[in-house]
Amino acid sequence: MTGMVKLKNIKSHLTFMENGGDRKILEKLKKEHVPKEESKLKKEAIKEELDAGPESQNFGDWPPKFCKLELTFEKDDPRRFARIRYLPGDLVPTDNDLLNHPQLTSFRGDYSKPITPPEPKKHFVFGDPDPDNHGHPIPSLQEFNKLILSKKKSIKALLLEQKYFAGVGNWISDEILYQARIHPEDVLLTKFELSNDIHEVIEKLYNTIIYVCKKSVEVEGDVTQYPEDWLMLYRWGKGRKTEATIKSGHKVKFITAGGRTCCFVPDLQKPLPSINKRSNNGNGKTGKRQKK
């Protein structure tokens, strides 16, 4: 399951991390530390490259080998597509008709989009070309809490359900759970009771989903721009004789969770204790129910 969207006459920083790509990136980062200012410089370099035009660049043959679908736009379009569904014009004659199509309305909010849409930029250079949530805002913390505690399945499997977490794939779900320090096989329904008081674990998970999704879009998937404490760079070594070790020195492990290969760090992502069913014993404290 490899592949990518290739834009003609546009250089891409996307790297296939499988089959040794991760090692090349790590070696590069060790040799030359990526400064914080690089993101700004990258934006300026991309703008200069676009202004220079395709005549000054050599991109090889077109279309690329193994090309499955070629699209030609009437106008320049910086958007990146994950899936393309063909809908004849008579089904979606207007933008609103398209946004209200069942295939889109079934999805909840995009966690990479801000709740309040920002002012549109005159010239797009880098990051998210369309930060408007188009009427699909991120669920509130209260709504998120209710969703999480209504599903009797592992949190890894739940995060992969696109109707609830659009755009969250395998590695992003691993990153979210690692950053939130949650074991991928935990079923949060069995860990916390639904109430108006939201547990700090669920609040941290909520904020982490927003953080990871927004950051990934902000840097357009450029692995050299991810924070150094992310799991992403160390999660591609399944099957290697030497176990992967993250920067802190902790070992990376692999299990199957939610029907997918899941990467996590056992020392940092320990299973949460289950709810201890107790009753009030009349003195303001909880204790085990006494047998008569």
C-alpha positions, -999 to 999 in steps of 0.1 A, spaced: 0 0 0 25 26 -12 18 55 -35 16 93 -36 1 122 -54 27 137 -78 23 172 -91 39 179 -124 67 205 -123 66 206 -85 93 191 -64 81 169 -35 97 165 -1 76 133 6 97 103 15 87 66 15 97 57 51 93 19 45 123 -2 33 150 20 47 137 55 41 134 61 78 172 53 83 181 78 56 161 105 72 175 98 107 211 98 92 203 132 76 189 146 108 220 135 127 244 150 103 227 184 100 204 195 127 173 210 112 170 246 126 136 260 136 140 287 110 141 261 82 103 260 79 103 297 70 132 292 46 114 263 30 83 284 23 105 311 7 124 285 -14 91 269 -27 77 303 -36 109 312 -56 107 278 -73 71 284 -83 79 319 -95 108 305 -116 85 283 -136 89 248 -149 114 258 -176 142 261 -150 136 227 -136 142 191 -147 114 167 -135 120 138 -158 94 119 -178 57 125 -174 35 108 -164 55 89 -137 60 52 -140 30 32 -126 7 62 -128 -29 52 -122 -48 84 -127 -38 117 -144 -57 149 -138 -53 182 -155 -67 213 -137 -79 244 -155 -63 265 -127 -34 258 -104 -47 238 -74 -24 231 -44 -48 206 -27 -37 171 -20 -61 142 -25 -64 110 -6 -93 96 -26 -112 106 -57 -149 99 -62 -164 107 -95 -198 126 -91 -215 138 -123 -224 174 -124 -262 169 -122 -257 153 -87 -237 182 -73 -243 213 -94 -231 237 -66 -204 237 -39 -231 235 -12 -246 204 -29 -212 188 -29 -205 196 8 -240 182 17 -234 150 -3 -240 119 19 -204 108 13 -192 140 31 -219 147 56 -213 112 72 -179 125 84 -174 144 116 -151 174 120 -116 175 106 -93 178 136 -67 196 116 -91 225 109 -95 254 134 -130 258 149 -131 294 137 -119 296 101 -91 322 96 -91 349 70 -81 334 36 -46 341 24 -42 359 -9 -13 337 -20 -9 302 -7 27 291 -1 29 263 24 8 244 49 -30 240 47 -44 255 15 -79 254 28 -82 258 66 -120 264 65 -139 236 82 -168 241 57 -195 235 83 -178 205 98 -162 219 130 -142 198 155 -165 183 181 -165 200 215 -146 183 243 -180 173 258 -191 157 225 -157 140 222 -160 126 257 -195 112 250 -182 96 217 -152 79 233 -172 65 262 -199 51 240 -178 27 219 -168 -7 232 -137 -12 211 -100 -5 215 -90 31 212 -67 22 183 -96 7 163 -119 37 171 -93 63 159 -92 45 126 -130 50 120 -131 77 93 -166 88 101 -154 100 135 -117 108 128 -114 117 91 -79 116 79 -65 97 109 -46 67 94 -24 41 109 8 60 117 -11 91 128 -32 71 153 0 55 166 15 90 171 -16 103 188 -17 74 213 21 77 219 19 114 226 -12 109 249 6 79 266 -24 56 260 -20 18 253 -35 11 219 -56 -19 232 -73 1 259 -111 3 257 -118 36 274 -154 27 280 -142 2 306 -118 27 322 -139 57 329 -176 63 336 -195 88 315 -201 120 335 -200 158 332 -165 157 348 -142 148 319 -112 127 329 -78 142 323 -68 112 301 -97 119 277 -90 156 277 -53 150 269 -63 126 241 -87 152 226 -60 179 226 -34 155 213 -55 145 183 -58 182 174 -21 188 179 -9 159 158 -34 165 130 -27 202 128 11 198 129 11 171 102 -8 194 78 12 225 88 44 209 76 27 190 47 39 156 58 76 166 56 92 142 81 122 164 86 99 190 101 82 168 127 92 175 164 121 154 176 100 137 203 76 121 178 73 84 173 69 87 136 106 85 127 111 53 146 80 32 137 90 16 104 114 -11 115 91 -40 120 109 -73 113 144 -59 117 168 -79 138 176 -48 159 147 -33 179 140 3 172 148 27 200 133 62 203 155 92 212 147 88 249 162 52 248 129 33 251 122 3 230 95 3 202 72 -27 200 46 -39 175 12 -56 181 -20 -61 162 -47 -37 174 -79 -27 156 -69 -51 128 -38 -32 120 -1 -34 129 3 -10 158 36 6 169 39 17 205 63 21 234 53 -3 263 74 15 289 55 48 283 21 35 272 9 13 300 -27 -1 301 -50 20 323 -66 4 353 -103 -7 348 -131 8 367 -133 -6 402 -170 -12 408 -177 0 443 -206 11 463 -210 38 490 -207 23 524 -225 52 541 -195 71 556 -187 91 525 -161 66 513 -164 38 487 -157 2 495 -165 -32 482 -201 -44 486 -204 -65 517 -221 -99 516 -250 -104 540 
